Amino acid sequence: MRERPSKAKRHAKVLQIIREKSIETQKDLADCLQEEGFDVTQATVSRDIKELGITKVPTGSGGYRYFMPQERVHEDSSRRMRRLFQDSVISIDYSENLIIIKTLTGNAHAVAATIDETHIPEIVGTIAGDDTILVIVKPKAAAISVMDMFNRLRAESGE
């Protein structure tokens, strides 16, 4: 039986495809995803486009193609991070300059990606497994403040 790629991996592949190819329709995008080993329907592709904030822009030749506006990525990353922390994070703990985040199974990559997208200066990097994220913090003294920020994200109510 074939392993089903996670939503985070599919979203990453969608973004890669629209950066590298001129994709004009949801069917084109679904076909590209299927060529890459993702078993998707047009409804799944439609949801992915909406969740990722992908828009259509004119190509100059009278057609349109899918596009990911960079300002949208930056604007939405903190809101997405808050939502993911509220929906997916089970616990947060630390030791020295390392923070361990436990998530629901299959969600660690998505949470780690949003942490990386925010470019928090004290975070050197993240390593994600299936349900655990290792966050490396520098300097060591910043670990508690970063962990407190993560805990606040979990506790904040949505908009």
N, C-alpha and C positions, 0 to 999 in steps of 0.2 A: 504494500500500500504506500502510495506517495505521500510525503509530508506536505501539509498545506502551509504555504508561506504566510507569515503574519501580515496584518493590515499595515503595520509600520514599514515592512519591507516592500509591500505593494505600493504604498504611498511614495516611498523613495524611488521606486522604479518608474512610477508615473511621472514624477518630477524630472528624472533623468531623460525619459523618452521625450517629453515636450521641450526640453532644452536642446536635445540633439536632433530632433526631427520636426518637420512641419506637419503637425497633426491637425487635421481640419474637422474631424467628426469623432463622436464617441465610439462609433464602430471602428474607425482607424485605430483609436487608442486601445480598445478592447482587443483588436487583432494583434497589435504590438505586444500587449501584455501576455496574450496567450502564446505568442512565439517565444516569450521569455519564461514560460512555464507557469504562468498564473492563470488559474481557472476562474474566469470572471464572466459576469453577465453585463449587459448594457446598464442595468439598474445599479450594479455595483460601481461601474465606471462613473455613472452620473452622480452617485453619492460621494465618491472620491473627489470628483471635480469640485463639488460644492464644499466639502470639508477642507480641501486644500486652498480654496479661494482662487482657483484657476479661472481666468477669463479668456474671452476670444478677442483678438486684435486683428485689424486689417493687414493683409499681406502685401498690399501694393499692387497686386495683380488681379484685384477684384474679389479675391477670396478672403477667408478668415482662418486663423490658426489659434490653437490654445497657447496661453502664455501665463507665466507666474510672475506677477509684479513683485519686484524686490522690496519695495516699501511696504507691501502687504505682509511679506514674510516677517519683517522686523516688527511691524505694528501688532501682528497677531501672536507673536511668539510668547509674550508674557501671559496673555489670556489663555492660550493653548496650554502653557505650562501649568497655570493655576487649575484649569479643568482636569488635566491629566493627573496632577497631584491629588485632587479631590476624588477622582474616580478610580485611580489605580494604585496609589501608594498605601501600603499597609503599615509600615513602620520606618523610622529613621533613627539611626544611632551613629556614634562616632568613637574613634580611638585615635589619639594623636592627631595626625593631619588627614585621616581617612574617614569618610562618611559612607555608611552602608545604608542603602535604600532598598527596602523589600517592597515588591509590587505584586499585584495579581499576576498569575501565570500568563506569560506571553506579552506582558506590557512593559518590561524593563527597557527594551530598545527604544520605544516611542518616548518614554520619560527621559531617558539619557539623551536622546536627540534634541529634545526641547531644552534641556540644560545646556547642551553644547551650543545651540542656536543663540542663547542669550548672552554668551561671551562675558560671563561674570569674571572679573579680573583675578579673583582669588582662586578660581578653579583651574587647575592645570589640565585636567581631562577627566573623562569618564570611561568606564569599562562596563558593558552590560551583558548579563547572561539572559536567561529566560525570565527570571523573577527577582533578580538581584542586580543592583548597580553599585559599583565602587566609584566614589567621587574622590579625587585626589585634590587636596587643598594646600595652597602655599600662600602665606606662611602658616605654620601650625596653629598660631593664635587665632587665625580667622575661621577655623573649623566650627567653633561654637556659633559664631554669627551667621555663617552660611547655613548651618543646620537649623538655626532659629528662623531664618528666612524661608527655608523649605517647610518647616512646621507651620509658619504663618500662611503659606500657600494652601496647605491642606485645610486650614481652619477658616479661610475667607469664604464668604458666601459669594455665589455667582452674581452676575450683573442682572 
